[in-house]
């Protein structure tokens, strides 16, 4: 899913640059490119997904990815849990809690000690655990991510006015029209989000 839609970007750009219906294809491509940059691995991007509209299933090793009662996935964000299965058997939702317990995104699953459930594998520890849910920071992109996407997509759109790449800033008089790299505010925001795991 896109972090912003076309009308949102056009409203954001209104007054700063003239855009019309003939620009819709280019603007849509800029939204996709902006989102790809934000999600790209560091140092270019954050290495995080900020929105998941549908469930997906990820599989874990019952030995390498567990520590006692905990299944841990520190490099992933999970904003909603639909099911947890071990050896193909679904756990009851009362058998576990999320890590952390009361805030998203989650970075692990904790089995309640009195549940009787375990991460014990039967035939093979590889992929013995399956977690289905929304694997992203949130079900819909937070406002600050939508704002960053607008800012970056608008920057990418302005690049179309220049036919050749340049390593130097494009300057008219005393005004920088287009920086030689991503603007400082965009790079700073992306770097901060990468360090905090997506928390604004």
N, C-alpha and C positions, 0 to 999 in steps of 0.2 A: 504494500500500500504506500501511496505517496504521502509525505509529511504535510504537504500543502496541495491545494488544488489550483487550477488555472485562474479562476476569478480572484482568489486570494492574492496571487502574485501580481495580477494586473492592477488590483486595487493598491497594493503596496507600491507599485511603480508609477502610479498615476501622478502626473505633474512633473515628475523627474525626467521622464522620457515618454515619447508618444508611441503607444502600441495599439494595434487594431486586430481585427479578426484574422487578417492575413499573417499575423505573427504567432498565432496559436501553436502551430507545429513547433516552431523554434522555441517558444517559451516552455512548452511541455518537455522538450528535450533538455532545456536548461534546468528544469526542476529535477528531472531524472539524474542529470550529471551532478547537480548540487548534492542530492541525497547520496549518490555513490561516493562522492568525496567525503562527506560526513561519516559514512559508514566504513570507509577504507581503513586498513590497518595503520597504526601510527608509523611514522610521524606525520603522514599526510592527513589521516583522519582519526576518528575516535576509536575505531575497531569495535563499535557497538551498534546494535539495532535499536531504534527508539520507538518502534511501533510494530505490533503484530495483531492483525485482525482475525487470524484463524489459528487453530491449534496445529502443533507439529509435535513429533515424537523424537526424542533423543535417547540414545542408548549409552549405558555406562557399565564399566567393569566392576564386578562385585568385590574385587579385591583392591585394585589400584585406586578406585574412586571413592572408597569408603574408609571411614576412620571411626571405629567403634559403632555407635548408633547413628552416625552421620554419613550421608551421601553428600559430597561436596563438589561444586562446579564453579570455582571462583572466577573463571574467565568468561562465564556466561551470565546473562540476565534472564530471569524468568518472572513474569508479572502475574501469571495465573496458573494454577495447577488443576488439571482435569482428572488425571489418574496417575497412579504409580503402581507398576507391576514388578514382581520379582519372580524369575523363572516362569513367566507367563501368567502368574496368579496376581490378580488385582488386590492391593491393600485397601482396607477400609479407610475412609478419610479420617476417622477417629484414631487411626494407628500412628499418625505422624503429624508433625508441625513443620512449618517452613523455617528456614534460616535466612534472614532474621524473621522473627515471629510475626511482627505487627506492621512491618513496612515493606514496600516493594522497591526495587526488584529483589527477588530471592536469589541466593547463591548456594542453597543446599536444602536437603530434606533431613529432618531429625525424627528417628523412630522413638515413640514414647516407650519408656522402659517397661511399663505395665501392659503393653499391647500384645506382647508375645511374638511380634513380628521381628524379622531379622533380614539381613542382607545375604544370608547364606545361599550359596549357589549349589546347583545340583550337578549338571553335566559339564558346564563350562562357565567360568566367571565372565568371559568376554560377552558383552551385551546382555548380561543376565538381568540387568535393571533397565526398565523403560519408563521414562517420565514424559507424559503428554500434557501439553499446556501451551500457553502463549510465551514463546521464547523471545522476549524483547524487554526493553526498559518499561514499556507501558503498552496498554491496549491501543491507545492513540497517542501520537506524538505530543509531548508537553509544549506549552506555548513558546518557551524559549527556543526549542528546537525548530518549531515552525518559523519563528522570527529569523533564526540563523539560516534556514533554508531559503527564505525570501531574500535575505541579504546576499547570499551566495549566488542564487539563481539570477538575480538582477545584475550582479557583477559579470556572470558568465554571458548574459544576453548582450551586455555592452561590448564584449569582446568581438562580436560579429561585425562591428563597424571597422575592424582593422584586419586587413587582408593578410598580413604577415606577422609571424611571431617576432617578438623582440625581447632582448635581455635587458633593455633599458626602459625606464618609465616613459610614458608618452605624456609630454608636457605642452600646454598651450599657454604662452605667457608665463604667469606665475602659478598656474593651476595645473595640478596633476590630473589628467583625464583618466588614465588607466595605469595602475601600478604594474611593475614588472613581475610581481608575484601576487599571491592572494593578499588582500589588504590585511593590515596588522590586526584589526579587530576580529576578523574572521579566523585568522591563524591562532590568535590568543584564545578565542572561545573554544575552538576545536581542541587545542592543547589542554585547556582546563578540563574539558569534558572527558578527554582520554585519561587524565590523571585521577579524576574522581569517579570513574566508572559510569559516567553519564549523569551524574547528579549535578544539577545546575546551582 
